[in-house]
Amino acid sequence: MIAIRFFTDEDVYGVIAVALRAAGYDARSAPESGRRGESDESQLEWAGNEGRVLVTFNVSHFANLHTTAASRDAETMCDRMEFLSDW
């Protein structure tokens, strides 16, 4: 099984990526990755290219991006929106 890799955007507190790493997860934040000020689309594309799940508090922008996505990949978490409250 391949472990989930996380990428937290600027809407998520920076300490979250640190805490995820402390818990043994592969996690990076936007500031750590030199991605401050990038557009939502750019952050999502970068995360996908890096094989990372994007974590955000910016529900409205990413919900819109999700509903306008034209295709879905076969990978379980690719092109999916998951709310942590559902887990």
N, C-alpha and C positions, 0 to 999 in steps of 0.2 A: 504494500500500500504506500502511496506517495503522500507525504505530509503536506498539509495546507500551508502555503506561504502567504503572509499578510503584508499589505501596504496600507498605512493609514494616511488619509489626506489631511489637509490643513485644518479641517473642521473637527478633527479628533485631537484630544489633548495629547501632546507629545509624550507624556509618560506612559501612554497605553502601549506603544511599541516597545518601550523599555520593559514594561511589566510582562508583555507577551514573551519577550526574549528570556526574561528571568524564569518564566514558566517552561522554557525549553522550546518555544516556537521560533521559527524563522520570521522575523518581523522587521520592517523598516518604515520609517515615517517619511512624509514628503520633505520636510526640512533636512533630514539626514541624507536624503537622496538627491539634494540639490534641486528640488522641484517646487520651491516656493513660487506662488503667483501663477502657476500653470492653470490652464482652463480645465474644467471638469472632464471634457472630452479627452484632453491630452493626458490627464492623470489616469483615466480609465484605460486608455490605449497603452500607456506605459506599463501599468500594472499587468495587463494581459500579456504584453510582450515579455515581461519578466516572469510570467507564470505565477502571479500573485493575485490574491483576492483583495479587492479594494474595500476598505472599511471606512465609512463616513457617517457623519451625523446629518449630512445635507440631503435629506430625504427627497425634497421637492425636485431638485435638479436631477438627481440620479434616477428617480422614478420616471421622469420624462425621458431621459436617455434610454432607460430600459425599454419603455414602451415603443420607442422609435427604432430599436435595434432590428435589423432586417433578417438576421439569421441566428441560428443557435448551433453551437459546437457540440460534439458528442460528449465532451468531458462533463462530469457531473456538476461542477460549480461554474463552468464557463457560461457567460451570458445569462446568469441567474441573479435574481435579487432575493436575498434572504434577510428577514428581520430577526434580530437576536431574540426578541420576545417570543418567537415561534419555537425556539429551541428549548 
